[in-house]
Amino acid sequence: MTVGNYERIIEKISKASGVSKEEIVSRIEAKRSKLSGLISKEGAAQVIAAELGVSFEGERLKIDELLPGMRNVNLLGKVVNIFPVRSFKTKKGDESKVVNFFVADESSNIKVVLWDTHHVEMVEKGEIGNNER
């Protein structure tokens, strides 16, 4: 996580909430202190954003802007390496599948792991893949 991304998060929270950047930084530090430093600055910023009703849903991010714990993010990238779909048995004895692949954009690359059957099926059908066309 680069300092630039942290600053961009604060900027986005400030613009969306109308709260000054200084106040947001103060709230982030207070949250970290309350949690004995067991949360990162970025994680605390996400908590503060949620408390202020700020959502990053629907916003397209670059891979290097992703933070641990983010959900429902949108990014645009190219599948650069895809691994075969693997089958396995769950603890309950059910049959399930998983697939791993790497996605890249101009900022970085990231490993994606798909567990849900709908998206694994999309890989099996070739709807998601590193097809050279």
C-alpha positions, 0 to 999 in steps of 0.5 A: 500500500503506497502513501499516495493511495492512503491520501487518495482514500482520505480525499475521496472520503472528504469529498463524499462526506463534506468532512475536512481531511484533517478531521478524517485523519483525526478520526482514523487515528482515534479509531486506530488508538481505540483498537490498540493499533491492531488496524491499519490506517487504510482499514481504519479509513474504510471504517470511518468511510462506512461510518460517514455513509461513504461507499466506494461501490461502483467506482472502478479502481486500479489494481494498485488501489485495492485494499485488504478487506474490500468487497464489491470492487470494480476493476478492468484488467486482462486475464494474463494467466489462468490455471485449470479448474480444480475439483475438491470435496468440501468438509461436508463431502460435497463436490465443489470447484475452484479456479485461480488466475492472474489479472493485470492492468497498467498499475499492477497484477493480482491473483484472483480465486473463484469459488462460486459455481457460476463464475467457475462455470464461466471459466469452464465455458471460456467466457472468462479466460486468456483467449488470444483473439 
